[in-house]
Amino acid sequence: MRIAIVTGASSGLGREYARWIDEHGNVDEIWIIARRAERLEELKKELKTTTKPLPLDLTDTHSIDTVEHMLRESAAKDPAFDVSFLINAAGFGKFGTYADMTRQEVDSMVDLNCRALVDLTQISLPFMHKGSRIIEVASSASFQPLQGLNVYAASKVFVRFYTRALRFELMGKGIHLTAVCPLWVKTEFIKVARETQNGQTVKHPWPMLNPKHVVSWSMKINATNYPIATCCVPAFLMRICDKILPNPAIMWIWEGLRRI
Ligand SMILES: NC(=O)c1ccc[n+]([C@@H]2O[C@H](COP(=O)([O-])OP(=O)(O)OC[C@H]3O[C@@H](n4cnc5c(N)ncnc54)[C@H](OP(=O)(O)O)[C@@H]3O)[C@@H](O)[C@H]2O)c1
């Protein structure tokens, strides 16, 4: 049996990745993960592929245990069991400085964006084979430190570096791995990011990408096993600037942009 695991499937990019896999993935089952069970049930009704909704809070390590147990059980029943796709799209950011955020908020950002992503990759890899594909959703925020999105940007540079090095470790195994680093995308991300004491820290995030475009572009990039998918010209330029400009220069430009 070939399966796909998609986190963050209740909205935004995760939901679009699940739809893409439904259309093009040629898998027997899609396991979709997020906290909002009713959203997962809606998606299940929409998809043609057999879909298993797993309403789990990934900041809780017991949720990872649950998925690991399911993987082991499935593999014990079927020697041909294969995780063909792992899409780690669950994640969130918060606008504001250190003073605007609770300890719980910063902790769960790190737990979800970094720890859960690494854990799910770690538990899925033993069931992946030649041709399996992994998408780790990072962000263009990973190309520089960002005051006002500090912990979020730092969590995303973690994802990008983790993906890069893991790709090296997987060399020769035929498993494709890509860190997706888009600019702003039209999802629920901004709404969630503004839910802090100073949600206007970033006034007008722009330009806004269509999630369908980010998904189809990143899956094309992943098919070629290229390590980074920026998905738009401005994010690509940010990637170049990261290599040629000193961090303080970029941070002063950002200081202006976030106030406009
Ligand atoms: N939108 C952007 O501008 C943008 C840009 C660059 C990168 N990204 C990255 O793209 C990824 C997807 O975000 P999005 O834009 O699609 O935002 P979104 O629409 O808010 O989706 C976030 C997803 O994460 C899930 N999630 C949040 N907390 C969770 C938890 N504790 N346990 C399990 N699932 C949880 C949410 O589901 P529930 O609430 O139902 O749990 C939701 O399905 C994130 O990693 C984000 O950092 C977004």
The ligand as an ORCA input file, in Angstrom:
! r2SCAN-3c Opt
* xyz 0 1
  N       0.800     31.891      4.200
  C       1.985     32.426      4.110
  O       2.146     33.634      3.888
  C       3.193     31.539      4.256
  C       4.405     31.953      3.680
  C       5.512     31.146      3.802
  C       5.427     29.943      4.488
  N       4.258     29.567      5.053
  C       4.210     28.302      5.792
  O       3.268     27.473      5.157
  C       2.805     26.491      6.084
  C       1.299     26.384      5.951
  O       0.710     27.586      6.401
  P      -0.540     28.201      5.662
  O      -0.096     29.426      4.986
  O      -1.229     27.168      4.878
  O      -1.395     28.667      6.930
  P      -2.790     28.140      7.479
  O      -3.831     28.260      6.436
  O      -2.983     28.864      8.767
  O      -2.511     26.593      7.764
  C      -1.792     26.157      8.864
  C      -2.122     24.707      9.113
  O      -1.384     24.243     10.250
  C      -2.275     23.539     11.111
  N      -1.855     23.618     12.505
  C      -1.664     24.750     13.234
  N      -1.330     24.424     14.498
  C      -1.315     23.057     14.548
  C      -1.057     22.119     15.592
  N      -0.732     22.517     16.832
  N      -1.152     20.799     15.300
  C      -1.491     20.384     14.051
  N      -1.733     21.231     13.033
  C      -1.656     22.549     13.287
  C      -3.607     24.249     10.918
  O      -4.680     23.389     11.260
  P      -5.532     23.456     12.612
  O      -5.664     24.894     13.014
  O      -6.817     22.807     12.231
  O      -4.741     22.643     13.597
  C      -3.596     24.498      9.428
  O      -4.073     23.363      8.743
  C       3.299     26.945      7.450
  O       4.420     26.173      7.824
  C       3.716     28.385      7.214
  O       4.733     28.751      8.088
  C       3.134     30.324      4.941
*
